[in-house]
């Protein structure tokens, strides 16, 4: 589905499916479908052209026609989806009801059809774009750069962002999570008042040297409240505040006002983005580049936005001149926020139609909200935004490509990446969010309710609803397709049953506290559902057997939902692609029937369920927790069953095995695409961890009971290894780290090294160093000191030795010591 064309992109293929023999439609019905298909296809082509033009450039009649056709396409798709759901159900529709279905769509089309000669009107429309920029991104980046540079000098660090419409309690919860993510992992679902939160923060900061960055402060009142917990403890702690409001900066005091980039620095940023350096810029592009830079006025976001549009226009210098002319007078003499929004629209209208849709969808997230990349992509898939793919390419992989394109254009900001550099969490820049929220509101693409803001007077056409810290807006939304709630359990508790939302395709309740919610039985009535997100909801009830009615369900995310086991009826969901549950949630037998699965996590306690994994040949990510068999049968060997199944999973990229003393010895020749491997714990190092079998392995977490010194040398030969976590119980220190000359040149790409040591091994006093100097790419080291009754002097000397290792290493890697 594409925003510009409404539901036409998905409706047309569905109409094509209805013409297939399996639906046994009458000839007259088929002719009506063929008529609709031809007419709608021509409308789709016209809408594509209209979608490339800013609304203000179009005749008002064209805008009205565009909205009417989009609404018509949604209504028609609802009718087709209802029919297809019935076909999959226990009572398939009769031939007469099929005829009524098509007649209903024809009547819809006839009623909504317009006689405008739209093709003639849009033939001469020329794209005009305006450009802007902002200083906000430079403020963010500078604060983050300073934070990253000096954070190792402090006992604890915090970087939190204050949104315009912030809730003060959430800010304190963010601070607690940053200070101690382990202890306060679930703090965002706790019902604590402001005083309780302030006391917790104050206690954590007591007697510690802390660095706190409060990004994007909007008002003085918030600063006064935050200041109450920042006690003076003579530890040389530091607090950095960023704000776009001069009054706030003056009140806090000691402020520094960011300046625009110099022309030389503007050129460095611009040319690096397009050509890698100014020297590589072809001479014919130099003059127009200087004109563009002048119009950008030294504003970093303007330079980044403009330069992201130019790399694919290198074949025609006229495209550069047209872009330069479209910027107008630029920002040379004006820096207001209204102009900034206009310049960002340049990036939006330069996007292909499918990426416009995906970007607009981000308007459902609150301001300064960090979201998981995977959550976004699975929701794109559920909304049918992702359809085009190459052979052997999954929809999720296409979604990753869409995401990367938006990120490369600086329309999505990346917060956290894995060791491969793949994004994990991200957000939307404030000004980008402002733009897409405005566009989305104008076209009724996503309806957002924040706090006490009013809803549209007409709710009957609301199709996507996002609620931010507010109450349920009331009934009267029969066409609702997507619902996301941000702000806790109070919203969900005030809602009526969602059973009336018959067309709902996406239900995302992530981080809503449903601990006291007793039943999810209503979910069985949502037969159109494609995405069900209950992550971190702490729902402790049972999932209903009626879950099997959701024949279109693609994603079921129950991480952090505390569901003990899944119903056996789940195996009837043959379109399920992503099934994520906690490591102690029992997966049902018969799992091998869901051959569509690409991502799976959960617990298994039976050899027979482990054997079923071999049928899931599309799996790309598997997190399995192997538990002891409750019946205690000794004739079962789950380790062997697991290895045999792994041998059949040719596409696996991410594998996690959780089992006490797993025996993983054997041959596994299917792991050629493996990128990440987690094993906890194994009896010994599996022989299949070698450079021939796992050539692309970049991340390895492994806990081993027994390990021979020679086996560690195998790890040094893994060519792609970037992250290594080692934990062994029965290996002496000198065996853990081989001599430098034997390890020279090994692990050439290793950047992060995490391991455990026993202080007992240092008691002899003849241990000189850990031989980390050979790790040429090392950037970060984390050392876990195993507990034991050892003299404090020994502990101090060991910590000093570790710090010395970091100091003498050519890269000066950061050293973190955990007891």
N, C-alpha and C positions, 0 to 999 in steps of 0.2 A: 504494500500500500504506500502511495506517495501523497503527501499533503496536497500538492497542486491538483492531483486528479482524484482526490477523495478515495473512495473504495473501488474505483474502476479497475485499478491494477490487479486487484484480487478477485473482483466480481467477474471479469471476463473469463479467466481460466475456469472458474466454478461453473459458469454457464456452459463452457465447452465440455466440462465433465458430465453435465446433465444430458448431453447429446449422445453419450456412450450407451451401448446396448444394455449395460447392467441395470440402468434405471427404467428400461422398458416403457418409454414415453410414447404416446400416440403421435402419428405423423403430423397432425395439426399443431400439437404442442411443440414438436421439434421445429416447425416452421416459425412459430412465434419466437422461439429462443434464437433462431438464426437471425430473425429481423432485429431483435433487441441487441444482439451481439454486434451487428453491422453498425447500427445507429450509435451505440455507446462507444464503439471503437473510434468513430470519427470525432465524437465529443472529447474523448480522451486526448486525441492529437491536438485539438484546439486548446484544451486546458493546459497541456504541456507548454504551449507558447505563451499563454497568459501568465503562467507561474513564473516565467523568467523576467517579468516586468514588475517593478514596484507598484503597489495599488494606486498611489497618487498619480501615476503616469497613465492610468487607464480611465476610459469613459465610465461613468457611474453605472450605466446600463450593463457594461461588460462585467463589472464587479458583482452586480446583482445576479446576472446569469451564471457567473462562476460559482457563487455560493449555492444557488438553487440546484445546479447540476451535482455538486458535491453532496448536498443533503439527499438528493434523489438516489445517488449511488449507494450511500450508507443504508437508506431504507430498503433498497432492493437487495443488498447483500444480507441484511437481517432476515429477509424472507427466505433467501436461498439457504442460509446457514440453518435456519429452523427446519427446513425440509431435509437437509443432509443429516442433521442430528436425528431426525425421526427415522431415516433410512438405517442408521447405525443401531437404533433402539430395538426393543423387543417386538414392537408393533409397527412394521414398515407401512408407509402410506399407500393407499390404493391408487389406481390409475386415475380415478375421478378427482381425488385430492391433489394429485400431481398437476392435473389440468387446471384446477382452481388456483394453484400456486402461480403458474405461468400467467394466467389471465390477470391475477392481481398485479404482477409486475408490469404487464402491458398497460394496464389502466394507470398505474403510477407514472409510467413513462409518458403516456399520452397527456395526462393531466399536467405534468411538469414540463412538457416540451416547449421550447421557445422557437420562434420563427426568426430570431435575429440571425443575420448572415455573419456569424462571428468570425469565420475564416477570413472574410474580406476585411473586417475591421482590424484584425490583429496582424494582417500581413505587413503593414507599414509601421508597426510599433517598433521603436528602437530603444534598446536598453540604455537608460541613463542612471548613472550611479553617483552617489555623493560620498564623501569620505571624511572621517574624523579620527580623533585619537585621544588618549588619556594618559595621565601620569600615574594613575592608580596602580598599574601593573609594576611600574618601576619601584614604587614604594614597597609593594609586597616582596618583590624579588630582592631588594636591598636588605630589608629586614630579615628575610630568610637567609641570605648570604652571610650577614653578620652573625646571626644565630648559629649557623652551622660551623662558622670559623672559630667561635670562642666557647662553644658549649662544653667541650671536654675539660674546661678549667673549673667547672662547677659540679657540686655534688648532685644537683637535680636541675632539670630544665623543663620549661613549659613553653609551647607555642600555640596560642589559641586565637581564633578569629571571632570578632564581635560583629554580628550582622546588624543591619539597620533596624530590623524588627526582632531584636533578640529577646530572649527570656533570661533574666539574670541567673536563675537557678541552673540553667543549662550551662552557662559559662563556668560556674563553679564545679559542675560535674565534669566538664571537659578538662578543667585543671586537675582534678583528682585523678582522672583516668591517665592523663599525661604523667603525673607524678608517680603513680604506681598502678600500671595497667593490669597487673596480676591481681592485686587486692581489690581493685575497684573495676574489675572487668564488666560487672553488671550494674554499675552505678546509674546509668541512664534510665534504668527501669525501676529504681528505688524511689519511694515516696518520702522525700526528706524536705523539710522546709529550709528557708534561706539561712536561718541562724545555725541550724545543724550542719549545713554544708560549709558555711564560713568557719565554724569551729574545727571541722575536719581538715580543711586546708591550712588553717593557722597552725594546727598541731603538727602537720607534716612538714611545714617550712621551718619550724622551730629549730634553732641551732644548726641549720644547714646553710651552706652557701648556694644560693639559687640564682638562676637566670630565667626570667619570665618575659616573654614577648606577648603583648596584647595588641593584636593586629586589627586595624580599622575601627578605632574607638569613635563612637558617634555622639556621645553626650557626656557632660560633666558629672551627672548623677551616677552613672555607671562607674566612672573612675573613682568617685568618692567611696562607693561601696567596696570596690576591689581593694582600695588602699587600706581599708581596715584590717585586712588579713596579712598585709605585707609589713610585718614587724621589723623594726631595726634591731638586728642581733649582732652587729659588729663583725660580720663575716664577709664583708665586701660583696654582698649580693647586688644584682643589677636588674633593673626593670626597663624595658624598651617599649614605648607606645608609638603606634603609627595611627595617624588620623588624617582625614581629608578636610577637616573643619578647623579653621584657624583659631576660633575661640577656645576650642578644647585644647589645642596645642599651647596657647598662651596661659591657660589656667594651670596646666600641668607644669609648664616651665621648662627651661633648658632645651628648647626645641630647635630642630634643624630643618629648614625648608628645602625640599628637593628642587634642584635646578634642572632645566632642560638639557638634553645632550648637546655637546658641542658639535659643530659640523663634522669634525674629524671622527668623533665617536659614532655619530649617526652613520657615516659612511662604512665604518667597520661593521656595525650591526647589519646594515642593509646588504652589503656585498657578501658578507659571510653567509647570510641566509640563502642567497641565490647562487653565488659562484664559489663559495668557500673563502675567497679573498678578493680584494680589489684588483690584484694583479691579473686575475683570471677573467675579468670582465672584458668582453669584446669591445673594441674601440667605438664601434657604431652605436653601442648602447650607453656610452658614458654621458653624453650630453643630456639625453632624456632622463637618465638616472639622477643627475644633478637637479633637474627641474622637479622631479618627484620628491627628492629629499628636501628641497626648499619648502615644498607645500606641506610636508609632514611636520615641519617646524620643530624638530628635535624631540618630539614626543615618541617614546619607545613603542607604545602600543600601535601608533599610526604606522611606524616603520615596519613593525612585525606584520601587521595586517596587510599592508600593501605588498611587502616583499613575498608574502606567502602566496599571492595571486600570480606572481610573475614567472616562476620556474617553468611552467608548462606553456609559456607564451614566447619562448626563445626563438621560435622559427620565424616570427613576423614582428619586426620592430614597430610596425604600425599599431599593433595591439598595445604596445607600451605607450605610444603617444595618445591613443584613445583613452587608456587608463589615466594618464596624466591629466588630460583635458577634463575627464569626468570628476576629478577631485575638486575642481573649481579653485577658489582662492586659498583653500587649505586652512592650515592652523597657524600660519605665520604670525597673525595678529590676534588670534582668538583661541581661548582654551576652555570654553564653557562646555558643560556636560551634554547639552543638546547637540552640539556639533559632533561630539564624540560618538553619540549613538548613530548619527548619519554615516560616519566613516565606517563603522562596523557593519552597516547594512551592505556595504560593498562586498564584504566577504560572504555574507548570506546569499546575495543574488548571483554571486559567481559560482555557488555550489550547484552540482547536478541535482535533479529533482529529488532523488531518493535520499541524498544527504540533507537536503532542506528539511525533509520530514523527520529524520532522525535527530537533527539539531533542535527543531521546535519541540520535540518530545521532552527535551531536558527542562522545559519550562515548568514541569510538574514538581521539580525538586525545590526545596526552600533555599533562600539566600544563604550562602556560605555553608552549604550542606555537602559533606564529603560522602560520596557514594561509591560502591564497588563497581568496577567496570563490568564484571560478569553479570551482576544483577541487571544492569542497563541492557546488555546485549540479549539476555534471555527475555526481557520484556519487549525489546524490539521484535524479536522472533514471534512472540505471542501476538503482537499487534499486526503481524504480516508485513512489517516494513522491510524485511529481508527476504528476497526471493531469487535474485539472480546469482547463479553459482556455476563454477567450472565443474567438470567431471571429478568425482572423488573428493569434492570439497564440501564440508558440512556447512549448514546455515550459520553455526556459531563462528566458524572460521571466516565466513563472509562478513559477519558482524564485527569481528576483530579488525578486518580491513577497513570497514566503515569508520570504526572508532579511531583507528590510526590516522585516517585522512582528516578527520575533524581535529584531532590532536595536533597534527602537523601544521594545520592552519591556525593554531593557537586559539581555537574555539572551545577547547576543553583543556583544563589545567591538570597536570598529573601531580599527585602528592606522593605516592608510594609505588615503587617498582620491585619486582623480584630480581633474582640474581641474573636473569637473562635480559633484564631491562624491560620486561613486559609490565605495562601499567596494572596496578591493583586497585588503588583508590584515586578518586579524582573529584573535581568540582567544576563549576562554570564561573567564569569571571563575572563580577558584579555587573559590568556594563554589557557584556554579552547576554546575561540573564535578563537584564532590563529590556534589551532589544527583542529577544525571542518571546518574552512574556507579553510584550505589547503586540507583536505579530500574532501570537497565539490567541490572544483575547479578541483581536479584531476579527479573526476568522473562526472563532469558537472551536479551536482545535483542542485546547485543554482549558478546563474551567478550574480556577484555583480560588479557594476560600481561605483567607488568612485572618485569624482573630475574629473581629466582629464585622468584617467587610460583608457587604450585601451580595447576594447571588443575582444572576440575571433574572429579569422579570419573567421570562419564558424559560422554564426548565425542561420542557418536553424534548428539546433537541440536545441536551447535555449528554455527551458521549464519553468524555474522559474527565474525571473529577479528582482533584488533589486537595486534601484537607490539611491545613497547617495549624496546629494548636487551636482548634476551634471546635464547634459542636456540629452535629449532623444538621444539614440545611433543610431537612424535611423531605417529604415524599414528592411524587410527581416527576420522576426521571425514568420513564419506561425504556428509553433507548441507551441507558448507561452501559458502556462496554468496558470501562477501565476505572478502578478505584484504588487510590493510594492514600494512606493515612500517615501523617507525620505528627507526632506529639503525644503519644501515650495511649493508655487504655480508656481515658475518660470519653474520648470521641466514640470509640467502639461500643462502650457500655450504653451510650445514649442513643444508639442507632436502633431502628426497627430491624426485623429479620430481613436479610438480604435475599430471601427466597423470591421476593417480588421482582428482583433484577434479573429477569430471565435471560437477557442477552449479555450478561457480564462475562468478559473473556479474561480480564486481568484483575486479580485481587491481591494486593500487596499490603500486608499488615506488619512489615518488618519493624521490630522494636516497640510494637504495641504490647503492653503488659497484659496478657490474657490468662494469667495464673489462676484467677478466680472464675474464668469463663468455663462452664461445665461441659458444653456440647458444641460440636461443629457440624451437627447433623444437617444444617441448612445447606452446607456445601454440596450435598448430593443433588440439590435442586438446580444448581448452576451448571446445566448440561453443556453450555457453550464454553466453559472455563478452559483456558489454555495455560494460565500461569497462576499458581497458588503459592504465595510467599508468607510463611509463618516464622521466618528466622528470628531468633532472639525474642520470641513472644512468651516463652515460659509456659506455654499451654501444656497442661499435664493430663488432659483427658484423652480419651480414645478417639482415633479417627474412625468415622462411620464406615460400615461395609458398603454404604451407598456411594462411596468414592468411586466404585467401579462404573457408575453412570457417566463419569466424565471422560467420554471416549476421545475427546480432542485434547486432553491435558498433555502438555509438553514438559512443563517444569513444576516439580513439587519440592519446595525448599523448607525443610523442617529443622535446620541447624539451630540449636539452642531452644527448641520447643519442648524438650523433655518428654517426648512421646516414647513409651517403653517398647512398643512393637507396632509394626504396620499390619493392617488387615490383609488376609490372604486374597481378598478380592482385588487387591491392587494389581495383581499380575494380569488382569484383563485389560489394562491400559496400554494398548499396543502402539500408541503414538508418543509415549513418555520418552523424553530424551535426557532429561536431567533429574536425578533423584538424589537429593542431599539430605541426610539425616545424621544425628549424632553418632559417635563411635560406639555408644552403648544401646542404640536403638536396633532391635532385632529386625532383620530383613526376612520376608516371607519365603517359604519354599515355592518353587514354580517360577522363580525369578528369571530363569533362562528363556521364558516365553516372551519377555519384553526385549526383543532383539533390536529395537530402535534405540536403546540406551547408549549414550555417549559419555555420560558422567554418572558415577555411582559411589556412594559412601554409606557405611553402616556396619552392623555387627552380624556375624554368622557363627553358629555353634554346631553346624552339621557338615560332615564330609559331603553329603549329597547336595547341599546348597552351593558349596565351593565348587563342586563338579559342574554345576549349572553355569558357572561363569564362562565356561568355554564357548557357550552359545552366543555370548554378547560380543560379537566380533567387531562392533563399531565403537567399543569403549576406547576413549582417549584419556580418561582420568578415573582411577580406581583407588579408593581409600577403604581398606577392609580391616576390621578388627575381629580376629579369630578368637572366640571364647571357648572355654572347656565345654565339652558336651555334658548337658545336665544329667543325662542318664548314665554317664560314666562308662560308656562302652569302650573297651580297649581295642576292639577290632577296627576302629576307625583311625585313619591317619590323615588328618586335615592338611598337614604340610605337603604331603605328596599330592593330594587332590588339588591344592592351590597351585603348585608348580606345574602340574599337567594342564590346568586351565590357562595359566599365564602363557604357556607355549602356543596357545591358539589365539592370543590377543595381539594381532600384528600391528595395530594402530596406537597402542598405549603410549602416552607421553609422560604421564604423571602417575606414579605408583607409590602408595603408602601401605605398609604391612605392619599391623600392630598385633603382637602375640608374644607371650612370655616364652622365651627359649625356643624360638622357631628353628626348625631344622630345614634349611633352605638349600641343602646340597643337592645338586642335580643339574641337568642340562636344560637351559631355557634359551632358545634361539630366536625368540620373537621380539626382542627388546631393542631393535635397531633405531627406533624413534624416541627412546626414553630420554627425557630431559631432567626429571627430578625423581629421586628415589629416597624413600624414608623407610627404615627398618628398625623396629624396636619391639623386642630384642631378638638377636639371633645367637645360636650356640657358637657359630664360627662364621668367618667371612665366606659368603657364597662364592663359589668358583666362577660363576657367570658374571661377576663384577670384574670385568677385564676390558682392555681397550678394543678388543675385537668384537665384543658383544654389545657394549654400551658406548659407542664412539661419540654420541652427542650428549652424554650425561654431563650436565653443568652444575647440578646441585645434589649433594649426597649427605643425608643424615643417617648415621648408623650407630647403633648401640650393640656391643658384642660382649658375650660372656668370656670367651676364650679366643686369643689371637696370637699367632706366631709372629715373631719380629719380621720375618721375611715377607709376610702377607701385606704389611703396610707399604712395602715398596711397590706393590701392584697399583696402589692408589696413585702413586707418583707418575704412573704411565697413562692415566686417563687424560686424553688430549684436551677436552673441553671443560674440565672441572674448574668452576669459579668459586663455589661455596662448599666447605667441608666441615661437618660436625662429627667429631669422633668421641665416643664414650666407651671405654673398656674397663672391665673389672679386674681381670687377672693378668695384667701385663705390667712389667716393671718399666720405670721411667726411661731407662736407657734403651729398652726395646721399642718404646713408643716413638722415639725420635732417632732415626738412623743417623749414622755419621754423615757429615756434610758432603764428603767426597762421593759417597754412595748415592746421595740424593741430589747431587748437582744437576741442574737443568730440569728437575722434575717439577710437576705442577706449575708450569710456566704461566698459566692463566689464573691461578688461585688468588682471589682478592679478599675473601673472608675465611678465617680459620677459627673454629670454635672447638675446644677440647677440654678434657678434665685432667687434673693431676692429683697425685696423692702426696701430701706433705711428708709422709713417712719416707719416701724415696730420697728426700733431700737431707735426711738426718746424717748420712755418712759424710757429707760435706765435700765429696769429690765430683759432684755434678756441676759442670761449668756453664752450659747454656742449653737452649732448646733447639739449636740449629735451624733457626727460621731465616737466616740470612740468604739462603738459596732461593727463597720464594720471591721471585723478582717482581711480581705484580701485587704483592700483599698490601692491603689498605686497612684492614681491620682485624683485630684479634680479640677473642673473648675467652677467658680462662675460668673454668669452674674448679674451685678448690674443694676437694672432697672433705667432708667433716671428719674430725678425729681429735683426740686429745694430744695436741702438739703445743710445744712452748710458743708463746707469743713472739719471741725473738725470731724463731724459725719462720713463722708466718710473715713477719715483716721483711726478713731477708729475702724470702721467695718473691714477695711482691716487688721489692726493689729490683731483683734480678729480671723479673718480667718487664718492668718499666724500662730497664736498661736495654733489653732486647729490642724494644720498640725505638728507643732513642738512637741506637747504632745502626738500625736497618736503613738502607738508602731511601726508602719511601716514608720513613717515620710513621708507621701505621698506628692508629689509635689502639690502646690497650685497655680492655675492660676486665676487671677482676670481680668475680662473683663467688661468695662463700656459701 
